[in-house]
Amino acid sequence: MDIWKYYDITHKKHIVCNPMSINKLDGLFSLLNLKPYSKVLDIGCGKGEFLIRLAQLFNISGIGVDISPYFLKDCKDKKNERVPSSDIKFLEMDGAKYRPETNELFDLTMCIGASFIYDGFIETINALKKMTKPGGMIIIGEPYWLKEPDEEFLKMSEIKKDDYNSHYKNIDICEKEGLKCIYTLVSNHDDWDHYETLQWWSAYDYIADNPDDPDNYELSSKIEKAKMQYLLYGRDTFGWAIYVFKC
């Protein structure tokens, strides 16, 4: 099954593709206080909700990059519906290969839940630093360990313990790279439950509505595994935070 088709199906009902409530995100965005036409870059922009909301709030100039053709369609539809005259561009490509035109620097760069694009958290920090103005901001969304992960969870999920850090370590790593953490936003169980269980709902709806899709068996297997993984281990093992850093 095409991985981007899978994410499109399982995130069909999501406004944002990470475990953070819209109310919390709106609170964060209101604090950014960006000037009109500030340049914003979102690597792994998903459905483009972050850039669309920032355009509505501050009339920013933005670039969103994502490899999923499904999500890019969502991005463009949202722009046409909500901010048709805004200076926002969406690019369908591997975010790791994106290079700013004429070496321009951004007032704000973001990578929310997509550090895999750069093969890790520290690599993501270093990549965004190169594209951010001195005095600008970097926002990163990243999981962290709430506790020592159970060996069965690591085996089931095929995650390695050193793939992620503690909440403190995420901040410490960035500050050692010369950034200053100025704000964090942390998900609770309600945020996680909404994010995870909405995927189950979307998958079951798709299977019911598309009974002849040959991908349904794999889709069902994946979502059942994800459900067990979350309920048995992930809910009490994984945290999620959005970090705001000053360059």
Summary of the structure (lengths in Angstrom):
residues: 247
radius of gyration: 18.0
end to end distance: 40.4
largest distance: 53.8
contacts: 788
relative contact order: 0.17
helix: 51%
strand: 22%
